[in-house]
Structures are given as C-alpha cells and as structure tokens.
Amino acid sequence: MILKELKIRTWIGDPTNCYIILDEESKETMVIDPAGDCDKIVEMLEILKAKLKYIYLTHCHGDHIGAVTELKNRCGGRILIHRLDSEGLNDKTINLSGVVDLPEIELEADSRVDDGDLLHLGNLEFKVIHTPGHTRGGSSLYCEKEKCLFSGDTLFRGTWGRTDLPTSSREEIMDSIVNKLMKLPDETIVYPGHRIKY
C-alpha cells in the first residue's frame, strides 16, 4: 500500500487531511476527504499513475468535501458516504457551507455505505465502521492488513471531534470511540481528519 497525506487549507483555518491510498499492484486508488485544492490532489494522482476508484467521504462537512465534484469530473471515481450523511451533502445547514458563505454545494453520492460494508482496492480491504457523533452519519475506514484506521473527525490525538454542530451528539461520539474504535488492535495507526495542536 502507498499512502499519501495532503494538507488541504480550508475555511476553518486548520488544514484538513486528505488521504490518497493506492494498491501498488493494481494501481486502484481511493481518495479520502478531498477538502479542496483539486489541482494538488490530481497532481499526486498523476505522479502515482493512479486509477481512481473511490472518493470516500468520512462525513458531509464542507471542509471535507470541497473538491469532490471537480475531482470526480476530472478523474472519475465513485463518491461514497454513509447513508445517514448523504442528505447533508446538499443541506447547507448540515454541511455548514452556509456558515461561511461558501457557494451552494450540489453533490450526489454514487453509493451510500453502511456499517460493516467492505471496500476493495486490488488486494486491500477496508471495512466501514459507522462512527456517529461528530455527525449522524460519520464513518471511519479500517484496513486490518495494514493496521490502519482513517477516523475522519471522530477521533484525534488525545481528543475527539466537535459535538456542538447539527446532527452531532457527545453521547454518540463517546459510544463510537469506546465501543467501536478502542476495540481495534492496539497496534492500529490512526489517521485523523485534522492534526489538532496542543
């Protein structure tokens, strides 16, 4: 597996982590949370000679979906998001694009995923884990073979995502972390949606 992490500047100030995962043999690739700066993402895909299969959204907030439409138009790939966050893609009160006067986002997922669904890139397998709390349909991706988890805004180093936003819940995020993510093997490496500074 080849993993690239791109720091994408968005309207929230702290950069959003966009991840590019490539299966070396098949060249099948997934982009997780293309937050913006589509040129930067496409440049990396071209360097890797990647075949974009999936554009995976850990949740529907505007600082994680800003380049989705342009990326799909330029490179193809299927847009995936948990079904409970799919409606938030086009609702500015949920995706928060209205808070900072971003242009209205018009976006439709190609497929809606559910807890336990499996995604494949060549020989790599990723399991969808529904991790509500930051949003109602927040999800994480776990790859057992590579011992890694892409947690979106559910889990950061030493803390968790905000729970004072539309569809968020402190009780749900605690349940997601304690009863789902903390049960993963201790050697699991977590790749979060942002690097929180202390």
Secondary structure, DSSP 4 states (H G I P E B T S, - for coil): -EEEEEEE--TTSSPEEEEEEE-TTT-EEEEE---S-HHHHHHHHHHHT-EEEEEEESS--HHHHTTHHHHHHHH--EEEEEHHHHGGGG-HHHH-GGGGTPPPP----SEEE-TT-EEEETTEEEEEEE--SSSTT-EEEEETTTTEEEEETSEETTEE---SSTT--HHHHHHHIIIIITTS-TTPEEEESS----
